[in-house]
Structures are given as C-alpha cells and as structure tokens.
Amino acid sequence: MKNKLKHLVPVLLALATITGSLSACELKPKAQQKVSKQGFYFDTIIQITLYGTTDEKYIDDCFDMAKKYEDMLSNTVSYSEVSKINDAAGKEYVTVSDDTLELIKNGIEYGDTSDGRFDITIGKLSDLWNFSEIAENTDSKDNEVDASVVPSDAQIQSELSHVNYRNIQINGNDVMLTDSKAKLDLGGIAKGFIADKMKAYLQSKKITSGIINLGGNVLTVGEKSDGSDYTVGIQKPFDESGEPICTVKIKDKSVVTSGIYERYYRVDGKLYHHILDTTTGYPVKNNLYSVTIISDSSCDGDALSTTCFALGIDKAKELINSLSGVEAIFVTDDYSIITTSDEYNVSTE
C-alpha cells in the first residue's frame, strides 16, 4: 500500500496543478459557479470539475460511466467483455457491445498507424514484466528490487511471439483472437476513450466549461468560464514536489502524457519501465523521459503518446507532422523540452 500511494502522487500533482490554475479565475455569479468531485476507478484517482453549475448529478453520471466501462473493458475484471475474448482466444468468437467493438477497432487502427509499435495484444508480455504489482510492493525509495523479477530472454521472446494485433478477427459485433496464447489489453487507450465518452455526455447536457482528469489523462470541455484558456501542468519526471516541468494553455483539447516514471523498478541501479518495445519485448531504450500529446481526442492522445515514445523523437515528429490538429511535447533524459510547435504556449515559468 505504501508504494501504491507513492505512484498516485503524480496524479495528485496533476490534479492540484490544474485545479490551482483554474481557481484563480473563479467568480461568484452563476456563470462562474463550479462543482468538483473525485473518485477511484481504473486503479487511480479521477477528478471532474464543471463550471457554470453546482449540480453534482452530471459528475455522478460520469462516475457511473467510469464503472460501466471498467467492468466492460478491463482485462483484470473476470466478467468483462475483454476478459471473455481472452478466455475464448483461439476457440470462438465473443459477441461484444458497440463500445467495446469501437475501442478494439480503434486499437487496430492505431496498430496500423504506428506500424505495430502500439499493439493491443500486448497483454501477456505486459503481465510477464508485472511492473505495477512489483513497483507497488517494494519499500525502496528508488523502487530497487531483486534481479530475479526480470523475466528471462526466453520468456520475453516466447510472449513477444504472440503480440500481433492482426490476430484479431471481427465479424459484425463478434470478436475473436485467432492466437490461443494472445491476450488483449486495452489499457493503453481505454482511459482516453472513456474521457471522450464523458465529454460527449457532458456536452449533450449543455455543459460548456469543465475539465476531466482520469489519472493524468486531461480533457477540457470548452474554455474557462471567463473565456480564457486552461493552464495545464505537465509532470516533471521523477519529481514529487508538485512543480511541473512546464505548462500549456489549451481550450477544448486533450493532454495525455506517457512517461517512464509512471510504472518502473530498478535492478542494480538500472531502470526498467512499463513502455515496452513491441520489436524486442524489452522496455523502450531512448533518451526520452516522457511524451505529451495535445489533441482533440483523448483516445488519440493515449495511443499516440505511447507510439511516439516508442518511435523516438525524430520518427515521432514525422508522425505528428503528418497528422492534423495534433502536437507533441518531448521531455528528454536531461530534462530538455522539445515541442512540435509553439501553438499552445509551452512555458517553463
């Protein structure tokens, strides 16, 4: 439990940074009223803040959506639709809901876009590395663990051979994994997908100003109540002081970060992190600490932040420049900040 709380610190810092940036502009009239609540879903803290209303019902409805989608999409929930697909791998099709089908199709599309660097059949390889559980259960300040936790190369190559999103077959609403040893894991895009669904719901209820934070996946609704941009802080890697490495100014956009400091452990000082290279089976090796994606869709941000991290700066820039309405911020291992444009007023002050 001690380390589980430690790994929530970046989330809490993100919430504090965003909330602090917003609160300075709040006034008393109805247009500037707000309501904010926190919940715990997807093994992380989520927070939704709405402006121009004091009605908690809209947030409660979003929390109900979080529960529904967690039960539908999580591969750690035994009765979820994703778990049913995994249980039936290599044997039969499983009929799924339109939402699950949509997310799986999105995952396949991201697999094509990234040339397989983003792959939703990575489940068993991720399980093998077991970053979340190992990091949570160590009492070491630096997450130093015994070398025995690192999988052998034979184990890694065995599981890697079953990572191939092209082994997903779809027939209407029926889905099957043709490889009996493959495992779907939608964790790399599920939070973004759910944030997008929450935003669509809020907009249908005429909510025009607010912020959705699903464990660091930040999605803004419209602009702030005074008509200005939101200021969103980007976590400084490995720093728990509360000071972001930089901030961006956005409205009606998503900000999603993937970084090696989120889930990791060390063996004899060497850091192993959870962003896995689908060409080697090992943690990605480059000079990056994190990649942040600014986009309209949080689901896109989720997939692209992982993809761009895996590609490295040069190839990631090429990908981002080929996409419309998407920008990236890279934090290197010497804490340099590299951006694909100056559109969002990235500031280190």
N, C-alpha and C positions, 0 to 999 in steps of 0.2 A: 504493500500500500504506500509505503514511503516514496518509492520511485514512481509509482503511478501518479501521485500528486506532483512530483517534480516534472513529469512530462506534460502536465497540464499547464505549467507556468507560462510557456509561450502563448497558449490560447488565452489565458487570463490577461497577459500583457497586451495582446491584440485587442481584446475587448476594452481594456482600460484606455488604450491609446485612441481607439475610435470614439468611445463614449466621451472622453475628455475633449476631443476635438469638436464634437457636436455640441456639447453642453454650453459652451461659451456663447452660442448664438441663440439660446432659448429665451423666449419672452413669455408673458402671461396670457395674451389673447388666445382664442381657440385655435387659430391657425398655427400657433407655436406650442400647443399642448403636446404632451408625449406620454407614451406608456411603454414600459420595457420589462421584459421577463427573461429569466434564464431557465434552462432545462438540461438534462443529461441524456443524450442519445448518441449512438454510434461510438460509444466509449469516450466521449468528450463533452465538454461544456458547449452549449449553443446559446446564443442570445439574439433576441429580436427586439428592436426598438422602432416604434412607429410615431410619426409626428402628425399633428392635427386631429388627434383623437385620444381619448382616455379609456376607450373600450378594450378590455383585455381579451374579449372573445376572439378577435382576429388572430391574436398570438396563440391562444389556446387551440384554435383550429389548425394553425401551423404546426404546433406540437403534436396534435393528433396525426397530422400528415407524416411527421417525422417517425412516429411509432409505426404507422402503417407501412411506410417504405422500408424501415428497418426490418420488420417482420417479413417483408416481401423479397428484399434484395440481399440481405446479409448471408454470407456463406457460413457464418457461425451460429445462425438460428436454424435449428434442425428441420423445422417445418416450412422454411422459406421456399419460394419458387426456385431460387438459385440452388439451394441445397438439394431440391428434388431433381434438378437437372444433373447435378454432380453425382447423386446416388444412382441415377439411371444411365450414367455415361457408358457408351459402347453397347447399350442394350435396347433402349427405346426412346421415343420422343416423349416430351413432357409438355402439356398444354399450359401456357402462361398468360398472364394478363397483358393488356396492351402496353402498360407502363414498363413492365419487365422486358417485353419484346422491344420496345423503343430503345431502352438503355442498352440492351445487347447489340442491337443494330448500330447504335452509336459507337459502341466499343469496337465493333468490326470495322466501321468507317475510320476510326482513329488508328486502328492497326494498319489499314491501307495507307493513310496519310503519313504515318511515321515509319513506313517500311518495316513494320513489326517491332519497332523499339517500344511501342506501347502495346501490350498484349493482355487481354482479359482472361486468358487461360493460364496465367502465371501462378495460380493458386497453390499448387503443391510445392513449387520452388520456393515461394514465399513462406509456406509452412515449414519447410526444411530449415530455413535460416532463423525463423522464430524470433525476430527482433523484438516485437512488442513484449512478449512474456519474459524473455531473458533480461531486457533492459529494466522492466518494471520490478523484477525480483532481485536486482543487485543493490546492495547498500553502498557501493563505491561511488564517490562523488563524480568520478570520471567514467562511470559505467565499465570499469575494468573487470573482466571475467576470465575464467579459466579457458585455455586453448581448446579444451575438449568440446566446447559448444560450437566451434566452427565445423561445418559439415566437411566431409572428405570430398576430394575432387570427383571420385567415382559416384558418390551420392548426388553431387551437383549435376554432373553430366547426365545421369540417369533421369532426374526430374526435368532437366532442361529439354530433353528429347521429346517431352510431352507438352511443351509450351508452343502452341501453334493455333492462333485464332481461326485459321482456315479449317480447323476440325469442328467448327460449329456449323451445324446444318439447321436451316429454318424452313418450315413448310406451313405457311399461314401463321397461326399462333403456336405452333408446335416447334419445340426446340430440342436438339439432341447434340451431345458431344460424341463424335464418332470414335474418339480415342478413349478407351475404358480407363486409362490412367491419367486423363486430363482433369483439371478442376477449374471451374470458373471462379474468378474473384473480381467483383465489380467495385471494390473499394477505391480504386483509382479514379473513378468518375461518379460514384453514387452520391456523394455529398453535393457536388456541383449540380447534378441532375435534380436532386431534391430541393436545393436552394432555388433553382429556376422554377420549379413547380410551385413553391411557396410564393415567389414573386408574382407569378401569373395569377394565383388565387387572390393575393392582396390587391393587385390591380383591378381584378374583377369586382372587388368590393370598394372601388374608388379610393383606395389608399394611394396617395401620390407622393409620400415622403416617408422614408424609413430605411433601415439597414438590417440585413440578415447576416448573422455570423455563425456559420456552422463549423465550429472548431478551427477557425482561421480562414475558412472559405468565406470571403466577404462579398456580399452582393447588395448594392444600393438600389433603392426604389426612388426614381426621380432625383430631385435635388433637395438640399436642405430647406427648411421651412422659410428661410429668409431669401431664398433664391440663389444662394451661393453653393459652391462645390463642397462635397465632403472631403475631409482630410483623413487619409488612412495611413497608419504607420506600418512599415514593413519590418518584421522582426530582425534584429541583429543576431546572426548565427551564434549559438552557444552562450548568449548573453541573457541573464535573468534579471537585469537591473531595471528593466522597464523602458529603457531608452531605445527607440527604433533606430535602425541604421539609416533610414531615410523615410520620407513621406511622399505620398502622391495626392493630387487633387482630382477627384472624379465626381461624376454625377451619372446615375442610371447605368453603372458599369459593375463588372465583377473584378475582384482582385484575389488571385489564388497563388499561393507560394508552395513550392516543393523544395525541401532542403535536407541536407544530410544530418542536421541536428535534431530532426523530429523523432526518429527512432534509430538508435545505434547502440553499439557497445564496442569496447576496446579489448584487445588481447595483446599483452606486452607493448602497450602504447599504440598499436596500430588500430585505426578506426575502421569498423565495418558498419555500413549504413544500409537502410532499407530500400534504396532505389537501385534495383537490380538491372544489370545489363542482360538483355534477352539474347545477346550473341555469345555471352560467356557463362552466364549463370551466377556471376560474382557481382558485388556492388560496383556501380559505375566508377571508373577511375578518370578523373579530370581535375582541373584546377578550380572547380566551382563549389561554393557552399550552398547556394540557393538560386532558384529561378522563380521569378514572379511574372504572372501573365495578367494583363489587363485586357478584358474583352467584354462583349455584350452578354455572352452566355457563360455561366459559372461551370457548366459541364465541359464546355470547350476549354476553359481555364484549367480545370483539373487535369484533363488529358494532355494538354499542351505543356503544362509546367513540368510534368514527368518526362514527356517526349523531349522537350528542349534541354532538360538536364542531361538526359542520356545522349543526345546528339553532340553536346558541347557547343561553345559559343558560336563558332563560325557557321556550322551547319544549321544551328538553331536560328541564327539571324536570317539565313537564306529561307528557311521555312516561314518564319514570321513575316518577312517581307513579301512572301507570296500570298499571304492571307489578308483579307480586308478587315479593318477595324480591330486588329489585334496588335498589342505591343508587349515587349518583354523587358524585364529588368534583371540583370545578372549580378550576383554578388560573388566575387572570386575569393580564393583562399587567402588573399592578402587584404581582404575587405574593400577592394576596389569595386566601384559600381559602374556597370556598363548598361546603357539603355539603347533600344532600337529607335527611339525618337524622344523629343522633348515635349511631346504633346500634353503630358499630364503633370508638368511642373514638378519633376522629381527634385526633392530638396533634402539636403543633409543638415539643415539648420534647425 
